[in-house]
Amino acid sequence: MKKNMGNADRAIRVIIALIIAGLYAANVITGTLGIVLIVLAVVFLLTSFVSFCPLYTIFGLSTGKKK
């Protein structure tokens, strides 16, 4: 896997995941929507930690530094 995410992209994904987790914990988002958003938050965290987004590969995108 070639890294295709920059630091800003990774930070934004982590912040969004933490916001979703906080809203879910505070019962602001519940039910099916809450579960879907929690799954999305987990995906955001995983892709942030490995610096690789499979969708970026499909669409030919990269937010990382050019070499």
N, CA, C and O of each residue as an XYZ file, in Angstrom:
268
protein
N       0.839     -1.189      0.000
C       0.000      0.000      0.000
C       0.877      1.244      0.000
O       1.725      1.428      0.873
N       0.659      2.074     -0.978
C       1.369      3.335     -1.063
C       0.555      4.381     -0.311
O      -0.659      4.468     -0.492
N       1.206      5.167      0.522
C       0.497      6.196      1.271
C      -0.053      7.240      0.309
O       0.655      7.710     -0.582
N      -1.319      7.600      0.495
C      -1.936      8.589     -0.387
C      -2.705      9.662      0.382
O      -3.581     10.328     -0.170
N      -2.367      9.821      1.662
C      -3.028     10.828      2.484
C      -1.995     11.738      3.127
O      -0.979     11.279      3.648
N      -2.271     13.032      3.081
C      -1.403     14.008      3.720
C      -1.765     14.195      5.184
O      -2.767     13.664      5.665
N      -0.941     14.951      5.877
C      -1.156     15.179      7.310
C      -2.446     15.933      7.597
O      -3.148     15.615      8.558
N      -2.763     16.921      6.781
C      -3.994     17.688      6.994
C      -5.216     16.793      6.822
O      -6.157     16.874      7.611
N      -5.211     15.945      5.804
C      -6.315     15.024      5.556
C      -6.481     14.065      6.735
O      -7.597     13.798      7.180
N      -5.376     13.562      7.226
C      -5.423     12.633      8.363
C      -5.989     13.325      9.603
O      -6.818     12.751     10.309
N      -5.547     14.549      9.869
C      -6.011     15.289     11.040
C      -7.507     15.585     10.954
O      -8.229     15.454     11.942
N      -7.962     15.980      9.785
C      -9.388     16.280      9.601
C     -10.224     15.036      9.849
O     -11.271     15.110     10.491
N      -9.769     13.886      9.342
C     -10.513     12.636      9.549
C     -10.584     12.260     11.028
O     -11.624     11.803     11.501
N      -9.493     12.448     11.755
C      -9.492     12.132     13.183
C     -10.442     13.058     13.931
O     -11.185     12.609     14.803
N     -10.424     14.339     13.599
C     -11.313     15.297     14.257
C     -12.773     14.950     13.984
O     -13.597     14.976     14.898
N     -13.095     14.629     12.744
C     -14.476     14.248     12.412
C     -14.887     12.997     13.172
O     -16.004     12.922     13.684
N     -13.995     12.013     13.250
C     -14.303     10.774     13.972
C     -14.549     11.057     15.451
O     -15.460     10.481     16.046
N     -13.751     11.930     16.046
C     -13.941     12.264     17.462
C     -15.248     13.018     17.695
O     -15.916     12.807     18.707
N     -15.609     13.889     16.768
C     -16.884     14.612     16.886
C     -18.047     13.630     16.805
O     -18.987     13.714     17.596
N     -17.991     12.707     15.859
C     -19.061     11.711     15.726
C     -19.160     10.868     16.994
O     -20.256     10.618     17.494
N     -18.013     10.432     17.511
C     -18.015      9.618     18.735
C     -18.597     10.401     19.912
O     -19.352      9.854     20.716
N     -18.245     11.674     20.009
C     -18.782     12.507     21.086
C     -20.281     12.699     20.978
O     -20.990     12.637     21.983
N     -20.770     12.929     19.770
C     -22.211     13.093     19.573
C     -22.960     11.794     19.879
O     -24.058     11.815     20.436
N     -22.356     10.670     19.509
C     -22.991      9.383     19.792
C     -23.011      9.121     21.302
O     -24.009      8.640     21.838
N     -21.918      9.435     21.976
C     -21.840      9.224     23.424
C     -22.825     10.118     24.177
O     -23.342      9.731     25.226
N     -23.083     11.307     23.646
C     -24.011     12.242     24.277
C     -25.457     11.989     23.856
O     -26.353     12.750     24.222
N     -25.686     10.927     23.092
C     -27.019     10.565     22.609
C     -27.656     11.637     21.732
O     -28.880     11.759     21.686
N     -26.837     12.404     21.046
C     -27.359     13.377     20.092
C     -27.735     12.656     18.804
O     -28.752     12.961     18.182
N     -26.902     11.694     18.411
C     -27.233     10.845     17.261
C     -27.453      9.427     17.789
O     -26.638      8.894     18.543
N     -28.563      8.835     17.377
C     -28.912      7.510     17.881
C     -29.490      6.666     16.749
O     -29.634      7.128     15.617
N     -29.808      5.451     17.072
C     -30.475      4.564     16.123
C     -29.578      4.153     14.973
O     -28.358      4.071     15.110
N     -30.201      3.900     13.847
C     -29.485      3.428     12.660
C     -28.481      4.466     12.172
O     -27.362      4.116     11.796
N     -28.866      5.721     12.174
C     -27.951      6.779     11.759
C     -26.711      6.796     12.655
O     -25.592      6.956     12.168
N     -26.908      6.633     13.944
C     -25.791      6.614     14.878
C     -24.837      5.474     14.596
O     -23.620      5.658     14.626
N     -25.374      4.304     14.324
C     -24.529      3.143     14.038
C     -23.758      3.341     12.747
O     -22.569      3.028     12.680
N     -24.417      3.855     11.724
C     -23.748      4.104     10.442
C     -22.628      5.127     10.625
O     -21.538      4.953     10.079
N     -22.885      6.186     11.383
C     -21.859      7.201     11.599
C     -20.693      6.677     12.440
O     -19.549      7.071     12.213
N     -20.963      5.801     13.403
C     -19.884      5.198     14.200
C     -19.010      4.319     13.309
O     -17.785      4.337     13.434
N     -19.619      3.560     12.422
C     -18.845      2.735     11.483
C     -17.986      3.642     10.598
O     -16.817      3.345     10.354
N     -18.560      4.734     10.122
C     -17.812      5.694      9.316
C     -16.645      6.281     10.116
O     -15.550      6.452      9.579
N     -16.872      6.585     11.378
C     -15.814      7.131     12.228
C     -14.676      6.127     12.396
O     -13.505      6.503     12.370
N     -15.018      4.858     12.567
C     -13.986      3.824     12.694
C     -13.185      3.723     11.401
O     -11.961      3.600     11.440
N     -13.855      3.773     10.268
C     -13.161      3.733      8.978
C     -12.243      4.944      8.848
O     -11.106      4.807      8.397
N     -12.716      6.119      9.233
C     -11.882      7.322      9.198
C     -10.636      7.148     10.058
O      -9.537      7.507      9.635
N     -10.797      6.604     11.252
C      -9.650      6.405     12.134
C      -8.662      5.407     11.550
O      -7.454      5.646     11.569
N      -9.159      4.300     11.036
C      -8.274      3.287     10.462
C      -7.503      3.830      9.264
O      -6.295      3.621      9.154
N      -8.192      4.518      8.376
C      -7.498      5.053      7.202
C      -6.510      6.148      7.601
O      -5.484      6.322      6.943
N      -6.803      6.875      8.653
C      -5.877      7.902      9.125
C      -4.605      7.289      9.685
O      -3.510      7.799      9.449
N      -4.745      6.204     10.420
C      -3.570      5.583     11.037
C      -2.665      4.913     10.021
O      -1.453      4.867     10.229
N      -3.205      4.393      8.936
C      -2.375      3.730      7.926
C      -2.033      4.667      6.757
O      -1.286      4.280      5.859
N      -2.567      5.881      6.762
C      -2.320      6.887      5.722
C      -2.672      6.395      4.322
O      -2.020      6.760      3.344
N      -3.686      5.579      4.238
C      -4.098      5.025      2.950
C      -5.609      4.982      2.870
O      -6.275      4.463      3.766
N      -6.154      5.537      1.776
C      -7.593      5.506      1.535
C      -7.850      4.760      0.230
O      -7.427      5.224     -0.829
N      -8.532      3.615      0.278
C      -8.801      2.865     -0.941
C      -9.596      3.655     -1.985
O      -9.382      3.473     -3.184
N     -10.498      4.517     -1.554
C     -11.276      5.313     -2.508
C     -10.395      6.291     -3.270
O     -10.657      6.573     -4.440
N      -9.359      6.811     -2.631
C      -8.430      7.701     -3.326
C      -7.746      6.962     -4.469
O      -7.523      7.535     -5.536
N      -7.413      5.698     -4.252
C      -6.773      4.899     -5.294
C      -7.712      4.696     -6.475
O      -7.300      4.809     -7.629
N      -8.968      4.398     -6.186
C      -9.950      4.171     -7.247
C     -10.118      5.417     -8.112
O     -10.204      5.319     -9.336
N     -10.165      6.586     -7.476
C     -10.386      7.825     -8.202
C      -9.083      8.520     -8.617
O      -9.119      9.587     -9.230
N      -7.946      7.926     -8.287
C      -6.662      8.488     -8.685
C      -6.276      9.746     -7.933
O      -5.580     10.605     -8.476
N      -6.715      9.865     -6.697
C      -6.431     11.049     -5.890
C      -5.299     10.788     -4.910
O      -5.004      9.641     -4.576
N      -4.673     11.855     -4.454
C      -3.662     11.762     -3.417
C      -3.544     13.119     -2.758
O      -3.437     14.132     -3.449
N      -3.562     13.163     -1.422
C      -3.391     14.413     -0.708
C      -2.012     14.480     -0.068
O      -1.703     15.425      0.657
N      -1.187     13.479     -0.336
C       0.164     13.445      0.190
C       1.093     14.331     -0.616
O       0.727     14.861     -1.665
N       2.311     14.479     -0.097
C       3.306     15.299     -0.769
C       3.785     14.592     -2.037
O       3.917     13.369     -2.080
N       4.036     15.391     -3.052
C       4.589     14.852     -4.305
C       6.084     14.649     -4.116
O       6.756     15.464     -3.484
N       6.594     13.564     -4.663
C       8.027     13.306     -4.554
C       8.732     13.670     -5.826
O       9.950     13.520     -5.922
